[in-house]
Amino acid sequence: MPIYEYGCLDCGREFEKLVRSDTVLECPECRSRQLERRLSVFATATSSSDAAAAAAGPCGSCGHPGGPGSCALH
């Protein structure tokens, strides 16, 4: 049962919803069914040194978007 993020096209509220097969999707604020599913960003727990390395880029060092092994340095 995934949790999805939605934005209401009528009132603009953003919310998360645990979606099951029988879930009726509607805005918790205005009850509108005019919703747009948003891209979710997942969170992870890191130490402060891990956070600094992650800020350098996706692979944690040079920032090459292909990740480790994709650039000439790795």
N, C-alpha and C positions, 0 to 999 in steps of 0.2 A: 504494500500500500504506500505509494509514493506521496510525498508532500510537494505540491506545486504552488507557485506564486502566481497571483492573478492581479490584474488591474481592472477596475470597473470603468467602462467607457461612459457611463452616465454621470457618476458623482466623483470619479477620479481616485477613489480609495484603493490602496494596495493592500493585499492580504495573502496569507498562506492558507492552504486547505489540504487536509489529508483526504485523498481521493480513493474511494472504494467503488466497486462496480455499481452500487445503488445510490451513489452520492448525487444529489441535485445541486448543481453549481449555481449559486446566486450570491450577490454582494451582501455581506453582513450589515452594511450601513443602510442601503436603499432598496435591497431585495431585487435589484435588476439582474437580469440574466445576460446582459450585454457585457461580456467579460473578454479580456485578452490575456492569454497565458504568457507570462514573462519568463525571461531567462533567469534561472536560479544560479546563485553563487553559493557553493558549499563552503563551510567553515571547517577549519582544523585547529587543533590546539598545538601551539608551538612555544618554544622557549624564546627569550628575547634574542639570543644569538641566531636561532633558526629564522626568526622574523627578519633580521637584517640580511641574511643570505637570500631569503625569498624575495626581498625587495629588489635585488640585483637583476632578477629576471626569472623566467620560467624554469630554467635548469639550475638556478641558484648561483651562477657564476658570471658568465659572459652575457647572458640575456638573449642568446640565440633562440628564436621562437620554436625551433625544432627540438629543443631539449638537449640533454646530455648526448654526446656522440655525434651531434649534427654539425658542430663547428670545428674548425681546425685546431682549437685548443684542447679538445677532448677526444 
